[in-house]
Amino acid sequence: MREDVLKISDFIETENIYLDVELTDKEAVLKFIAQTAGQNSLVTNDEMLFKGLALREESMSTGVGQGIAFPHTTTPERDQAAVMIIRLSTPVPFDAIDDQDVDIVFAIIIPESNQTQHLQILARVSRLCRKTEFTGVVRRAKDPQRLKDAIKGLEDEITGFFYQS
């Protein structure tokens, strides 16, 4: 098995997984991401993070369909990417490409200095979300640690399948 395969689970910490969060709309989701990223020391300037997320949404919605959104932005404050998972208690409008409301949010905070990683993480999350098994795991998770473990297990399974020696 290849050791250099990028895995989303490597960028997720359990304290950045939020289950059954009650938010009312896209702006509230973006504010929640920025505020909690600040509280969890992922960034020091949560207002700048919010502006980056909002600017990205203005250019094109990150609602990718099937109830999933990938709000993302870059920041000079990070050396490594960070991924936050937010499962909403009630889906919210997100201007998604399929017009479905969103209940699963993968917020991705990427170092400005590593645009390649930015694209790799987006591609990896997108690939995982195409698997109904994966989205089912996110929608059914009972606690953050179990969700992280399940994501890691699915990634290991997928990676093992594609990169068997």
Secondary structure, DSSP 8 states (H G I E B T S, - for coil): --S----GGGGEEEEEEEEEE---SHHHHHHHHHHHHHHTTS-S-HHHHHHHHHHHHHHS--EEETTEE--EEEETT-SS-EEEEEEEEEEE----TT---EEEEEEEEEETT-HHHHHHHHHHHHHHHT-HHHHHHHHH-SSHHHHHHHHHHHHHHHHHHHT--
